[in-house]
């Protein structure tokens, strides 16, 4: 930063007056946003022709919204990849649209449920049941692993090459992504955001590292850890996996042991006794939150 300009006494007084005036204008805007007299869309419109409003920090504006506050506003900005110091005039048009969609009055976003747990616990069976019965909209992940014989591209996963996966990461197209058993898996962000904004509940069936990333960006997400009825049961489920090689099964078992230890991070723990029971409980969690 260069040196501040040399100002005469009059100029200093004028600058202070101007700063005071700007603060008053911004405080008035925030007060109107709080009462609902101005919507975010109104403020963004005003900022196009009013430099004082244009220079307001986005974080301050969001925090002024009724019921939002500093913590939620910074979580939302992080999720939408907006720098915490960004001013309104520096927002891109997609960011403006995303912020407006986030706070449309009366627009209740769908709930984001994250189902996680050790490999072999039966998450994918639950997800398949939910998909079939359309209890929630189930996200289709991208992965670099090869398709299994019965799997279809675009239905079970989007099967990507390493290069394609790298490109998706570079374009910030994943809500979260993680390594698992020698491959990479990621949740496509746009589809999830779109469905949530229509008020539909979304289920992600993902491994634990990814679940933690989701929670960091979207604290309102409901994290559910699926547990096996017993360790023995988990071992026998992994043993039954005909599609895995001997070495892969042993690796998955070792990993499952580590993964079980992560249960305490989750908002809720459910025992996978019967698919219908688990789905019922997921429904109650979504409506209770
Ligand atoms: P599989 O290869 O058996 O289909 O899945 C292996 C693991 O990857 C499972 O634990 C599954 O939940 C997880 N997984 C599937 N999709 C995603 C995703 O988009 N993100 C993350 N982090 N994990 C995923």
Boltz pocket constraint, residues with backbone or C-beta under 6 A from the ligand:
constraints:
  - pocket:
      binder: B
      contacts: [[A, 115], [A, 117], [A, 118], [A, 119], [A, 123], [A, 141], [A, 142], [A, 145], [A, 176], [A, 177], [A, 178], [A, 180], [A, 185], [A, 186], [A, 187], [A, 188], [A, 205], [A, 206], [A, 207], [A, 208], [A, 209], [A, 210], [A, 211]]
      max_distance: 6.0
